[in-house]
Amino acid sequence: MVHALRFKGLDLNLLAALDVLFQELNVTRAATRLHTTQSNVSGVLARLRRHFKDDLLVPYGRVLRKTPLADQLQGPLHETILRIESIASGDGSFDPASSSRHFRVEFPDHLIPVLLPGITSRIATHAPNLVIEFSLPRGDPAPLLYRGELDLVVTPHSYRTAEYPSVPLLKDELVVIGCQENAALAARPDSATLSELAVISVRFDPNRISGSLSTDQVRLIEGRQHLCMIAPTFSSIPLMLVGSKAVAFLHRNLAERFAKELPLVVHALPFKSPILEDVVMYHPNRANDIGLMWLIEQFVSVANDLRITHKRGSTRKTTGR
């Protein structure tokens, strides 16, 4: 018979449940995450209250409110849980060829057509049993890394959380892209020409592009003068431009990826583009997770291959002139 592991009279499994309760502040949601019933979680909370001789969580409307003792416990408890998870998953024996681990990665839309094909090919070759679950950004990713709901976050450098380690992935710049039939794009357009054209845009965050641009340039890129459509994603814009007289301002890697297959033309901006850098971010307690570090290396390798390919292409174009 296997007995529960106890420390100072407390079943340590209860602490894992308490960590989830602190995060959710709701018994029903905690039960869903723990794959158990609401009554079981209520029983766990009752046992924890008896052990700590404190209510820990008290009803407050539809949620629970932490007591002062619970506030003191939450941080150290969660850090301990994460360290245990890191030990369990990063035991030094990770073998990509045989591992069937499941990684959850938040990945930005503008990099999906650019890097995911290479990542998919690389993983299929070197780690065919891995499962990587990609999702689009959904707000601040730091709490999701903290709770262990995400393993990695690929995010613009300006959005990273300073306390979390990050690895540089890919640098990019903005370009103007439009249909080849658009006479205004027969040559590299100047700012005056662009200001007269309709623009298809997404909801740009001014904080990402305003640092090195003038107010008028930011207005131009956001399409404030002649905004004709707001696209749901960056990667949906190239298809919307085909047969249109509108233009868009996109990451160069994304624009050139679609220009290879669609009747689109790409030009440099008539002013210096801000540098847009993406990084891979993870929780500091995962630094010793060999499997996770291996996955980051694969992302970086695919980005490096892309840079090398672009550099060779630029060299050939220069030589051809």
Backbone bond lengths (Angstrom), bond angles and torsions (degrees), N, CA, C in turn:
res aa  C-N    CA-C-N  psi(-1)  N-CA   C-N-CA  omega(-1)  CA-C   N-CA-C  phi
1 M - - - 1.460 - - 1.527 109.41 -
2 V 1.360 117.66 132.31 1.452 122.08 -179.60 1.526 109.68 -93.93
3 H 1.297 115.96 124.01 1.464 120.38 179.92 1.519 110.12 -96.78
4 A 1.315 115.65 153.26 1.461 120.48 178.33 1.526 109.55 -64.58
5 L 1.309 115.59 140.56 1.463 120.28 177.33 1.520 108.55 -74.29
6 R 1.348 114.66 125.54 1.460 118.75 -176.46 1.528 110.16 -120.71
7 F 1.337 113.75 150.05 1.455 120.95 175.47 1.514 107.58 -139.77
8 K 1.338 115.00 120.15 1.467 120.88 -175.73 1.531 110.92 52.97
9 G 1.338 115.28 40.92 1.454 121.01 175.07 1.507 115.78 82.02
10 L 1.359 118.36 2.98 1.468 120.84 -176.19 1.526 110.33 -113.17
11 D 1.325 115.65 129.70 1.461 121.49 173.07 1.531 107.70 -65.45
12 L 1.324 116.62 117.87 1.461 119.98 -174.13 1.527 112.56 -67.01
13 N 1.327 118.00 -20.57 1.467 119.68 175.38 1.532 111.65 -62.80
14 L 1.337 115.23 -27.61 1.465 119.13 179.55 1.524 111.18 -66.22
15 L 1.327 116.94 -30.16 1.467 119.95 -179.31 1.524 111.31 -68.43
16 A 1.329 116.62 -35.54 1.457 119.40 176.23 1.522 110.29 -63.84
17 A 1.324 116.53 -39.62 1.466 120.26 177.11 1.523 111.00 -67.16
18 L 1.328 116.80 -38.45 1.463 120.46 179.02 1.531 110.92 -63.78
19 D 1.324 116.17 -37.76 1.469 120.22 177.04 1.522 110.40 -58.36
20 V 1.318 117.45 -44.28 1.468 121.54 179.15 1.530 110.50 -67.30
21 L 1.317 117.06 -41.23 1.473 120.64 178.58 1.530 110.75 -60.88
22 F 1.321 117.34 -41.52 1.463 120.67 178.14 1.533 111.16 -61.58
23 Q 1.324 116.32 -36.19 1.461 119.85 -179.38 1.518 112.20 -73.76
24 E 1.322 116.80 -42.20 1.466 120.39 -173.18 1.524 113.50 -87.62
25 L 1.346 116.46 -31.37 1.477 121.46 -175.92 1.528 111.24 51.79
26 N 1.328 114.56 35.70 1.457 120.89 -178.93 1.530 107.52 -159.42
27 V 1.328 117.22 124.02 1.461 121.23 -174.99 1.522 111.42 -65.81
28 T 1.329 117.59 -40.06 1.464 120.96 -178.07 1.523 111.52 -64.22
29 R 1.344 116.07 -47.18 1.470 119.20 -179.61 1.535 110.50 -66.45
30 A 1.326 116.09 -37.86 1.469 118.93 177.85 1.537 110.38 -62.86
31 A 1.315 116.97 -40.50 1.468 120.74 179.13 1.530 110.71 -62.09
32 T 1.339 116.32 -39.44 1.470 120.18 178.81 1.523 110.46 -62.45
33 R 1.323 116.95 -45.25 1.466 120.21 -179.77 1.517 112.48 -67.74
34 L 1.329 116.63 -31.20 1.461 120.76 -178.35 1.530 112.26 -89.06
35 H 1.334 116.60 -1.39 1.467 121.72 178.99 1.523 111.57 58.02
36 T 1.328 114.30 46.34 1.462 119.65 178.02 1.520 108.51 -142.68
37 T 1.325 116.27 -171.40 1.463 119.81 -177.09 1.523 111.23 -94.76
38 Q 1.313 114.54 160.91 1.459 120.06 178.65 1.526 110.66 -62.46
39 S 1.334 117.13 -38.33 1.469 120.05 -179.38 1.529 111.17 -66.04
40 N 1.341 117.26 -36.08 1.461 119.80 177.37 1.524 111.09 -64.29
41 V 1.338 116.23 -41.74 1.465 119.54 179.54 1.523 110.30 -66.97
42 S 1.313 116.80 -38.63 1.471 119.55 176.74 1.524 110.33 -61.46
43 G 1.328 116.38 -38.74 1.464 120.11 177.25 1.517 112.05 -66.13
44 V 1.333 116.30 -39.63 1.462 120.50 176.83 1.522 110.08 -61.09
45 L 1.323 116.77 -44.59 1.463 120.80 -179.32 1.529 110.34 -62.88
46 A 1.323 117.27 -38.88 1.474 120.30 178.59 1.525 110.84 -62.88
47 R 1.332 117.74 -41.59 1.468 121.11 178.78 1.527 111.10 -66.10
48 L 1.312 116.71 -39.18 1.459 119.87 178.63 1.522 111.18 -66.69
49 R 1.314 116.93 -37.69 1.468 120.18 178.18 1.529 110.57 -63.11
50 R 1.333 115.86 -40.14 1.466 118.62 179.33 1.523 110.52 -66.59
51 H 1.322 117.09 -40.98 1.458 119.88 -178.30 1.521 111.76 -65.29
52 F 1.321 117.19 -46.15 1.463 120.90 -176.73 1.526 113.11 -86.13
53 K 1.357 115.94 -7.21 1.473 120.76 -178.31 1.535 110.13 53.61
54 D 1.330 113.80 45.44 1.471 121.17 -178.49 1.523 107.44 -155.95
55 D 1.348 116.66 148.74 1.465 120.14 -179.63 1.537 112.43 -68.32
56 L 1.317 118.04 -24.35 1.462 124.96 179.36 1.532 113.16 62.55
57 L 1.334 116.76 -58.12 1.467 122.06 179.97 1.524 108.31 -131.96
58 V 1.328 116.10 126.13 1.461 120.00 -177.74 1.524 109.12 -121.09
59 P 1.340 117.69 146.00 1.470 120.92 -179.02 1.529 111.71 -59.66
60 Y 1.338 113.95 136.53 1.472 120.42 176.73 1.521 106.41 -147.39
61 G 1.328 116.23 92.89 1.455 120.11 -173.84 1.521 109.50 66.96
62 R 1.333 116.34 -127.83 1.465 120.83 -179.84 1.521 113.33 -92.59
63 V 1.310 116.32 1.12 1.463 119.71 -179.67 1.520 109.18 -123.41
64 L 1.327 114.89 -177.92 1.452 121.18 176.56 1.515 109.21 -111.42
65 R 1.304 115.54 146.32 1.465 120.45 178.69 1.520 108.78 -113.50
66 K 1.345 115.56 136.31 1.465 120.48 -178.58 1.528 111.09 -75.27
67 T 1.319 114.89 143.20 1.456 120.33 172.70 1.534 108.69 -79.70
68 P 1.326 118.45 167.88 1.469 119.84 177.12 1.531 113.06 -55.52
69 L 1.327 117.90 -38.43 1.455 120.01 177.82 1.529 110.98 -64.93
70 A 1.324 116.77 -41.97 1.467 120.59 179.00 1.525 110.92 -61.21
71 D 1.336 116.56 -38.75 1.464 120.34 177.21 1.528 110.89 -59.72
72 Q 1.327 115.97 -39.16 1.467 120.08 179.29 1.530 111.58 -70.37
73 L 1.323 117.19 -33.37 1.457 121.24 -176.11 1.527 113.22 -79.31
74 Q 1.342 117.78 -30.99 1.460 119.76 -167.21 1.534 113.32 -58.90
75 G 1.334 117.86 -51.38 1.459 120.52 -177.20 1.516 113.38 -59.60
76 P 1.348 118.23 -56.79 1.472 119.65 179.21 1.525 113.10 -59.82
77 L 1.331 117.61 -37.03 1.457 120.27 -179.96 1.528 110.54 -64.30
78 H 1.330 116.92 -47.49 1.464 119.46 -177.49 1.531 111.33 -64.96
79 E 1.329 116.78 -40.38 1.459 119.46 178.08 1.526 110.67 -61.15
80 T 1.320 116.79 -38.68 1.471 120.78 178.79 1.523 111.15 -65.96
81 I 1.334 116.89 -42.72 1.463 121.05 178.87 1.521 110.49 -61.29
82 L 1.332 117.23 -43.74 1.461 120.95 179.90 1.523 111.39 -63.88
83 R 1.328 116.41 -39.34 1.464 119.46 179.04 1.538 110.67 -65.14
84 I 1.315 116.50 -39.33 1.461 119.83 177.90 1.526 110.16 -64.35
85 E 1.349 116.88 -42.66 1.464 120.42 178.46 1.520 110.64 -62.89
86 S 1.340 116.52 -38.18 1.459 120.00 179.40 1.522 110.92 -65.07
87 I 1.341 116.89 -40.58 1.461 120.84 178.27 1.527 110.25 -64.18
88 A 1.341 115.78 -40.17 1.465 119.92 -177.01 1.524 111.89 -68.36
89 S 1.355 117.39 -35.11 1.462 120.04 -175.68 1.517 112.86 -96.46
90 G 1.311 117.49 -21.18 1.463 120.61 -178.05 1.503 111.37 -115.69
91 D 1.341 115.76 66.67 1.467 119.92 -173.39 1.518 113.28 -91.26
92 G 1.332 117.59 8.84 1.454 120.39 178.07 1.509 113.94 84.71
93 S 1.328 117.67 1.85 1.461 120.03 -177.32 1.521 112.03 -114.48
94 F 1.334 118.23 20.09 1.461 120.78 -177.67 1.523 110.54 -64.63
95 D 1.311 115.73 125.58 1.467 122.22 176.93 1.526 107.34 -122.87
96 P 1.341 118.32 106.99 1.465 120.43 -177.04 1.525 113.08 -54.66
97 A 1.318 116.93 -37.72 1.466 120.39 -174.81 1.524 112.80 -65.19
98 S 1.346 117.64 -26.06 1.463 119.94 -176.22 1.531 113.62 -118.55
99 S 1.319 117.89 -12.75 1.467 120.36 -175.67 1.526 111.45 -66.73
100 S 1.334 115.57 140.99 1.469 121.25 176.11 1.524 110.52 -117.76
101 R 1.317 116.58 28.57 1.466 120.39 -179.66 1.526 111.41 -62.57
102 H 1.317 114.78 156.20 1.463 122.86 -179.90 1.525 107.61 -114.69
103 F 1.324 117.03 115.21 1.462 122.33 178.96 1.527 109.86 -107.26
104 R 1.326 115.94 142.17 1.472 121.75 177.59 1.526 108.04 -115.04
105 V 1.326 115.31 123.02 1.461 121.78 -171.73 1.519 110.06 -129.64
106 E 1.326 116.27 126.71 1.461 120.43 171.83 1.524 108.00 -87.43
107 F 1.331 117.05 129.26 1.459 122.13 -169.66 1.518 109.43 -135.47
108 P 1.347 118.95 129.24 1.463 120.61 -176.39 1.523 112.70 -74.26
109 D 1.298 115.65 147.86 1.464 122.47 -176.39 1.521 113.32 -57.29
110 H 1.344 118.33 -40.07 1.463 119.42 -173.62 1.529 112.88 -69.26
111 L 1.334 117.61 -13.80 1.467 120.60 178.74 1.530 113.32 -100.31
112 I 1.324 117.38 -7.09 1.470 119.39 -176.55 1.527 111.86 -60.30
113 P 1.351 120.08 -52.88 1.475 118.01 179.21 1.528 112.59 -72.01
114 V 1.329 117.28 -19.26 1.460 121.63 -173.86 1.525 112.17 -83.63
115 L 1.333 117.13 -46.22 1.462 120.52 -173.15 1.530 115.06 -112.33
116 L 1.329 118.25 -28.03 1.466 118.50 -174.13 1.534 114.01 -62.25
117 P 1.333 119.97 -38.22 1.473 116.96 176.99 1.526 112.51 -58.94
118 G 1.334 117.42 -42.75 1.458 120.46 178.41 1.511 112.44 -67.20
119 I 1.324 116.91 -39.06 1.462 120.61 178.53 1.521 110.32 -64.81
120 T 1.339 116.25 -44.09 1.464 120.47 179.75 1.520 110.96 -59.59
121 S 1.328 116.23 -45.34 1.463 120.49 -179.97 1.525 111.50 -63.46
122 R 1.315 115.81 -41.92 1.471 120.44 -177.31 1.532 110.77 -67.07
123 I 1.324 116.86 -43.08 1.462 120.23 -179.78 1.520 110.21 -67.21
124 A 1.339 117.56 -40.53 1.466 120.84 179.60 1.522 111.23 -61.09
125 T 1.334 116.29 -32.71 1.460 120.76 -178.66 1.525 112.16 -79.07
126 H 1.334 116.05 -44.60 1.460 119.66 -170.54 1.530 114.53 -101.36
127 A 1.333 117.86 -21.59 1.468 120.22 -177.44 1.528 109.49 -145.51
128 P 1.335 117.13 67.92 1.465 120.17 -171.56 1.516 115.47 -65.55
129 N 1.320 118.37 -15.71 1.466 120.42 -178.19 1.526 113.46 -98.93
130 L 1.323 116.79 -5.04 1.462 119.50 177.56 1.523 110.54 -67.47
131 V 1.320 115.53 150.01 1.463 122.12 171.34 1.521 107.40 -118.05
132 I 1.326 117.23 122.45 1.464 121.17 176.85 1.517 107.61 -117.44
133 E 1.307 116.24 118.76 1.461 122.67 -179.09 1.532 108.39 -100.99
134 F 1.344 116.44 107.72 1.459 121.50 -179.50 1.529 109.76 -92.63
135 S 1.315 115.52 143.85 1.463 120.65 175.70 1.524 108.74 -141.36
136 L 1.327 115.96 155.63 1.461 121.25 178.19 1.526 109.82 -80.57
137 P 1.335 117.98 157.83 1.465 120.80 178.78 1.524 111.89 -57.27
138 R 1.316 114.61 143.29 1.477 120.63 -179.43 1.516 110.69 -140.57
139 G 1.306 116.48 53.82 1.457 120.12 -179.34 1.518 111.16 98.21
140 D 1.306 115.98 -161.00 1.459 121.77 -178.64 1.527 109.53 -65.30
141 P 1.354 117.89 117.79 1.465 119.02 -177.02 1.516 114.27 -81.30
142 A 1.329 118.12 -14.85 1.465 120.34 -175.29 1.530 112.69 -56.77
143 P 1.346 119.75 -45.03 1.469 118.47 178.52 1.534 112.88 -62.20
144 L 1.346 117.02 -31.36 1.464 120.05 179.86 1.525 110.50 -71.24
145 L 1.330 117.02 -37.66 1.466 119.67 173.14 1.519 110.21 -65.92
146 Y 1.312 116.33 -40.52 1.464 121.71 -178.77 1.525 110.81 -61.61
147 R 1.345 115.89 -41.86 1.464 119.79 -178.19 1.528 112.59 -82.90
148 G 1.336 116.89 -5.29 1.453 119.88 -179.06 1.512 113.88 80.34
149 E 1.352 118.34 12.92 1.459 121.32 178.15 1.518 111.30 -79.51
150 L 1.320 117.07 -17.86 1.455 122.78 173.04 1.522 108.39 -128.11
151 D 1.336 115.85 146.97 1.462 120.55 175.87 1.522 111.09 -96.45
152 L 1.327 116.76 -38.97 1.457 122.43 -179.68 1.529 109.27 -138.48
153 V 1.326 114.63 152.50 1.461 120.92 174.17 1.521 108.03 -132.70
154 V 1.316 116.52 121.45 1.459 121.48 171.58 1.522 106.05 -94.90
155 T 1.322 116.17 120.54 1.461 119.92 -170.30 1.520 110.80 -149.09
156 P 1.334 117.78 153.98 1.465 119.19 172.96 1.527 110.91 -56.15
157 H 1.322 115.36 143.57 1.465 121.37 -178.93 1.522 111.58 -53.20
158 S 1.324 116.44 -37.38 1.468 120.02 -177.42 1.523 112.39 -69.92
159 Y 1.335 118.61 -15.56 1.456 122.09 -179.40 1.527 112.89 -98.84
160 R 1.312 118.31 -3.50 1.457 120.11 -174.93 1.531 110.24 -67.17
161 T 1.307 116.60 158.48 1.462 122.83 175.24 1.522 107.77 -95.77
162 A 1.311 116.71 121.94 1.465 121.32 -171.01 1.526 112.35 -58.33
163 E 1.338 117.74 -32.64 1.467 120.48 -176.95 1.525 112.82 -76.68
164 Y 1.318 117.51 -11.20 1.458 121.04 -177.08 1.521 109.42 -101.88
165 P 1.336 118.46 138.56 1.467 120.12 177.24 1.527 110.84 -64.35
166 S 1.333 115.77 146.74 1.465 119.98 176.14 1.520 108.96 -142.30
167 V 1.340 115.07 150.73 1.461 122.66 -179.21 1.519 108.15 -119.03
168 P 1.347 118.67 127.63 1.478 120.11 178.56 1.527 110.85 -58.65
169 L 1.319 116.28 137.55 1.464 120.25 -178.33 1.528 111.76 -115.28
170 L 1.333 117.57 -61.21 1.455 119.92 -173.29 1.521 110.05 -152.76
171 K 1.326 116.09 133.95 1.459 121.72 173.49 1.525 108.97 -100.92
172 D 1.323 115.98 147.51 1.454 120.00 -176.88 1.522 109.17 -148.86
173 E 1.322 115.61 176.99 1.456 121.75 176.71 1.520 108.51 -144.46
174 L 1.315 116.14 164.07 1.458 120.87 178.13 1.518 110.37 -86.38
175 V 1.335 115.62 144.80 1.466 122.55 174.09 1.521 107.56 -134.57
176 V 1.329 116.16 169.08 1.461 120.79 173.43 1.523 107.77 -102.72
177 I 1.318 116.62 136.80 1.452 122.10 -178.14 1.521 109.62 -133.40
178 G 1.323 116.36 143.30 1.456 121.24 178.41 1.505 110.59 -163.22
179 C 1.319 116.09 -179.81 1.456 121.58 -177.79 1.529 110.64 -70.46
180 Q 1.326 116.92 143.66 1.456 121.48 178.87 1.529 112.00 -61.02
181 E 1.320 117.91 -26.48 1.460 122.02 -178.71 1.528 112.51 -79.05
182 N 1.322 117.21 -6.37 1.467 120.97 -179.42 1.526 108.91 -76.55
183 A 1.336 117.02 110.61 1.470 121.60 -176.19 1.523 111.98 -60.69
184 A 1.311 117.30 -27.64 1.463 120.74 -178.92 1.524 111.70 -67.99
185 L 1.343 116.73 -15.37 1.461 120.87 -178.61 1.531 111.89 -108.99
186 A 1.339 116.72 16.50 1.464 119.89 178.09 1.526 110.81 -62.07
187 A 1.321 116.87 -29.91 1.461 123.20 173.76 1.525 107.39 -134.37
188 R 1.318 116.17 170.33 1.467 119.66 -180.00 1.528 109.52 -59.20
189 P 1.326 118.11 118.31 1.466 120.54 -176.34 1.522 112.39 -77.13
190 D 1.326 116.13 151.03 1.462 119.95 174.38 1.529 108.91 -91.97
191 S 1.324 115.99 175.99 1.467 120.43 -175.87 1.519 111.67 -62.45
192 A 1.340 117.50 -37.55 1.459 120.59 -179.58 1.521 111.19 -63.39
193 T 1.346 116.74 -41.81 1.457 120.49 178.37 1.520 110.99 -64.09
194 L 1.347 116.02 -45.95 1.456 119.60 -179.10 1.525 112.18 -62.67
195 S 1.305 116.52 -34.06 1.465 120.18 -177.30 1.524 112.54 -67.26
196 E 1.340 116.93 -15.66 1.458 121.06 -179.94 1.534 112.19 -94.99
197 L 1.322 117.55 -8.42 1.456 121.05 -174.99 1.521 112.19 -94.09
198 A 1.330 115.11 149.08 1.468 120.21 173.75 1.533 109.13 -68.85
199 V 1.317 115.92 148.44 1.464 121.42 -175.45 1.523 110.23 -126.39
200 I 1.338 114.49 134.94 1.458 120.97 168.57 1.525 106.64 -102.19
201 S 1.312 116.27 127.87 1.463 119.38 -172.35 1.519 110.62 -138.49
202 V 1.308 115.46 172.49 1.461 122.76 167.58 1.528 106.17 -113.46
203 R 1.303 116.32 -177.96 1.455 119.82 177.83 1.523 109.35 -80.20
204 F 1.334 116.16 88.33 1.464 120.16 179.49 1.517 110.41 -67.04
205 D 1.322 115.20 143.71 1.459 120.71 171.05 1.528 107.33 -90.56
206 P 1.335 119.29 111.83 1.467 121.21 -177.91 1.525 113.59 -54.60
207 N 1.346 117.53 -28.10 1.459 119.73 -178.62 1.524 112.09 -63.47
208 R 1.333 117.20 -24.48 1.459 120.45 -177.50 1.520 112.17 -80.05
209 I 1.322 117.93 -27.53 1.462 119.38 -170.47 1.521 114.22 -120.65
210 S 1.307 117.87 -8.65 1.461 119.23 -171.75 1.525 113.48 -83.34
211 G 1.333 117.73 -17.32 1.460 119.84 -173.50 1.509 114.01 -59.00
212 S 1.341 117.38 -39.41 1.463 119.83 -176.38 1.517 112.54 -114.77
213 L 1.332 118.32 12.97 1.458 121.80 -178.84 1.514 110.94 -119.95
214 S 1.315 115.91 153.16 1.460 121.10 175.41 1.524 109.18 -77.17
215 T 1.312 115.92 167.94 1.466 120.55 179.46 1.521 110.84 -60.20
216 D 1.334 117.21 -41.77 1.465 120.91 179.90 1.521 111.39 -65.26
217 Q 1.330 117.08 -36.78 1.466 120.08 179.34 1.526 111.16 -68.95
218 V 1.320 116.73 -38.34 1.460 120.35 176.42 1.524 110.04 -64.25
219 R 1.312 116.86 -42.45 1.471 121.04 177.82 1.520 111.04 -60.63
220 L 1.330 115.94 -39.22 1.459 120.79 -179.98 1.530 110.68 -64.32
221 I 1.328 116.99 -48.82 1.462 121.34 -177.41 1.530 111.49 -65.83
222 E 1.310 116.33 -35.78 1.465 119.60 178.00 1.524 112.24 -76.94
223 G 1.343 116.80 -10.26 1.463 120.68 178.52 1.504 114.11 74.84
224 R 1.316 117.76 26.47 1.472 119.21 -175.34 1.525 112.60 -65.65
225 Q 1.365 117.59 -29.17 1.461 118.82 -178.35 1.526 111.83 -70.44
226 H 1.340 116.24 -48.07 1.466 120.51 -175.03 1.530 110.16 -139.46
227 L 1.310 117.37 58.30 1.461 121.33 179.11 1.524 108.73 -74.52
228 C 1.337 116.52 117.38 1.471 119.06 -177.91 1.521 112.71 -103.14
229 M 1.339 117.70 -27.63 1.460 120.82 178.95 1.519 109.46 -149.57
230 I 1.329 115.39 146.35 1.463 121.64 172.18 1.519 107.17 -111.78
231 A 1.314 115.82 113.58 1.463 121.19 -175.91 1.525 111.01 -81.67
232 P 1.339 117.31 154.15 1.477 119.38 179.13 1.513 112.90 -73.78
233 T 1.343 117.37 -28.97 1.459 122.00 -178.10 1.519 109.75 -145.99
234 F 1.330 116.44 160.07 1.462 120.87 174.56 1.522 110.97 -61.06
235 S 1.330 116.36 -44.41 1.464 119.84 -173.15 1.519 113.50 -72.26
236 S 1.334 118.20 -10.33 1.469 120.37 175.86 1.523 112.15 -85.04
237 I 1.328 117.54 -15.84 1.462 120.57 -173.02 1.531 113.89 -67.75
238 P 1.347 120.87 -45.51 1.473 119.06 -177.35 1.521 114.09 -52.87
239 L 1.317 118.30 -43.53 1.463 120.56 178.67 1.525 111.27 -64.27
240 M 1.322 117.52 -31.99 1.457 121.35 179.21 1.527 111.81 -70.86
241 L 1.334 116.76 -22.49 1.465 120.62 -177.45 1.524 113.35 -81.31
242 V 1.329 116.70 -21.98 1.469 120.16 -177.32 1.535 109.64 -62.97
243 G 1.329 116.06 124.77 1.460 121.01 -179.11 1.513 114.23 78.36
244 S 1.332 117.21 5.46 1.464 121.70 -178.54 1.525 110.35 -107.66
245 K 1.323 116.22 155.97 1.469 120.64 174.09 1.526 111.59 -94.23
246 A 1.327 116.08 5.06 1.460 120.88 178.99 1.533 110.13 -82.00
247 V 1.317 116.06 164.56 1.453 122.22 174.75 1.523 108.30 -126.26
248 A 1.317 115.59 170.71 1.460 120.81 175.68 1.515 108.62 -144.85
249 F 1.310 115.86 159.38 1.461 122.54 177.78 1.526 107.03 -113.95
250 L 1.321 115.83 111.51 1.465 121.26 -173.70 1.517 111.09 -129.22
251 H 1.330 115.47 166.09 1.463 121.23 171.46 1.531 108.43 -60.54
252 R 1.319 116.46 137.81 1.467 120.15 -177.41 1.532 111.81 -57.19
253 N 1.323 118.04 -45.64 1.460 120.38 -178.17 1.520 111.99 -58.96
254 L 1.324 116.48 -40.29 1.460 120.81 178.94 1.528 110.42 -69.34
255 A 1.339 116.85 -45.82 1.462 120.98 -178.12 1.522 111.06 -61.75
256 E 1.323 117.48 -46.33 1.466 120.49 -177.93 1.526 111.47 -69.85
257 R 1.315 117.16 -29.18 1.468 120.03 176.31 1.525 110.22 -61.08
258 F 1.337 118.30 -44.22 1.462 121.47 -178.91 1.526 112.14 -79.35
259 A 1.337 117.27 -30.59 1.461 120.36 -179.39 1.533 111.69 -65.52
260 K 1.340 117.66 -19.54 1.464 120.32 176.98 1.522 111.70 -70.84
261 E 1.324 117.56 -24.27 1.460 121.43 -172.73 1.522 113.60 -116.73
262 L 1.313 118.11 -17.36 1.459 121.86 -176.59 1.527 110.27 -120.06
263 P 1.333 118.50 157.52 1.472 121.80 179.22 1.531 111.53 -74.88
264 L 1.332 114.25 68.76 1.461 121.41 -176.94 1.521 109.22 -123.72
265 V 1.320 116.19 154.03 1.453 122.14 177.33 1.521 108.75 -123.90
266 V 1.322 115.95 142.46 1.462 122.08 -177.10 1.522 109.27 -120.00
267 H 1.322 117.08 132.54 1.465 122.07 177.04 1.526 109.93 -128.82
268 A 1.333 115.40 149.52 1.467 119.94 170.47 1.519 109.16 -66.15
269 L 1.307 116.38 154.13 1.460 120.56 176.54 1.530 109.88 -67.69
270 P 1.317 116.93 153.39 1.466 119.62 177.13 1.531 112.88 -77.73
271 F 1.313 116.38 9.64 1.462 122.29 175.86 1.525 107.06 -146.20
272 K 1.302 117.32 166.57 1.475 121.50 -175.58 1.525 109.83 -66.78
273 S 1.330 115.17 126.76 1.463 120.27 -179.66 1.524 110.24 -80.15
274 P 1.332 116.92 145.62 1.472 118.37 171.45 1.522 109.91 -67.00
275 I 1.325 117.09 150.55 1.460 121.78 175.91 1.528 108.45 -81.56
276 L 1.310 115.86 125.28 1.457 121.77 179.05 1.527 108.38 -109.63
277 E 1.315 116.69 113.94 1.462 120.67 -176.54 1.517 110.73 -116.50
278 D 1.329 115.67 133.28 1.458 121.30 174.45 1.523 109.75 -105.75
279 V 1.317 115.85 146.34 1.464 122.04 -179.79 1.524 109.41 -130.08
280 V 1.338 115.67 163.34 1.463 121.94 172.57 1.520 107.32 -105.96
281 M 1.318 116.45 122.55 1.467 121.67 -175.05 1.535 109.70 -115.17
282 Y 1.345 115.43 144.89 1.461 120.60 178.77 1.524 109.07 -146.37
283 H 1.325 115.90 166.80 1.465 120.26 179.90 1.525 109.36 -74.96
284 P 1.339 118.66 140.16 1.471 120.36 -177.80 1.520 114.03 -58.63
285 N 1.317 118.25 -27.67 1.462 119.70 179.39 1.531 112.94 -73.03
286 R 1.328 117.07 -7.09 1.467 120.42 179.68 1.527 111.62 -98.13
287 A 1.316 117.73 7.38 1.466 120.85 -175.31 1.526 112.55 -62.50
288 N 1.334 117.94 -25.10 1.465 120.84 -179.68 1.520 112.76 -98.39
289 D 1.332 116.35 9.01 1.459 121.25 178.17 1.528 107.80 -81.21
290 I 1.332 116.78 100.68 1.459 120.94 -174.03 1.520 112.04 -61.61
291 G 1.334 117.03 -37.89 1.458 120.45 178.91 1.511 112.29 -63.69
292 L 1.327 115.98 -41.59 1.467 120.41 179.95 1.522 110.51 -67.55
293 M 1.334 116.86 -41.33 1.464 119.89 178.59 1.533 110.63 -64.37
294 W 1.331 116.62 -35.98 1.465 120.04 176.98 1.523 110.60 -62.83
295 L 1.339 116.19 -42.08 1.465 119.97 -179.43 1.525 110.72 -64.00
296 I 1.328 117.08 -41.32 1.466 119.94 176.96 1.523 110.31 -59.73
297 E 1.323 116.92 -41.33 1.468 120.72 178.70 1.525 111.43 -59.33
298 Q 1.322 116.93 -36.16 1.467 119.82 179.69 1.520 110.58 -67.95
299 F 1.324 116.86 -41.54 1.465 120.51 177.72 1.534 110.04 -60.46
300 V 1.329 115.63 -46.28 1.463 120.29 -178.17 1.527 110.59 -65.38
301 S 1.323 117.64 -38.84 1.462 120.99 179.85 1.529 111.04 -63.59
302 V 1.320 117.14 -41.50 1.466 120.37 178.34 1.527 110.12 -64.48
303 A 1.338 117.22 -41.35 1.468 120.44 177.29 1.523 110.96 -63.87
304 N 1.337 117.46 -39.63 1.470 120.92 177.84 1.526 111.27 -64.22
305 D 1.333 116.53 -41.12 1.466 120.04 177.36 1.525 110.73 -60.09
306 L 1.324 116.12 -39.42 1.462 120.28 179.18 1.522 110.76 -64.65
307 R 1.328 116.55 -42.47 1.470 119.79 178.82 1.525 111.08 -62.39
308 I 1.323 116.50 -42.40 1.466 120.46 -179.69 1.525 110.32 -63.73
309 T 1.324 116.88 -43.02 1.464 121.05 178.86 1.518 111.21 -60.97
310 H 1.336 116.84 -44.41 1.461 120.85 179.80 1.524 111.20 -65.70
311 K 1.329 115.73 -38.19 1.461 119.34 -179.95 1.523 110.73 -64.41
312 R 1.330 116.52 -42.08 1.474 120.18 178.45 1.525 109.76 -64.88
313 G 1.344 116.99 -40.17 1.456 120.10 -179.97 1.521 111.00 -63.78
314 S 1.346 116.22 -41.00 1.473 120.44 179.03 1.523 110.50 -64.62
315 T 1.337 117.57 -38.21 1.456 121.78 179.27 1.523 111.34 -64.19
316 R 1.347 115.53 -42.96 1.461 119.41 179.47 1.520 111.33 -63.99
317 K 1.348 117.19 -39.19 1.458 120.46 179.98 1.520 110.44 -65.71
318 T 1.336 116.08 -42.16 1.460 120.35 -179.80 1.532 110.50 -64.42
319 T 1.339 116.18 -42.92 1.460 120.01 -179.88 1.521 110.41 -64.89
320 G 1.349 116.84 -36.36 1.466 120.39 -178.79 1.506 113.39 -65.15
321 R 1.326 117.12 -26.02 1.443 119.77 178.74 1.514 111.00 -72.06
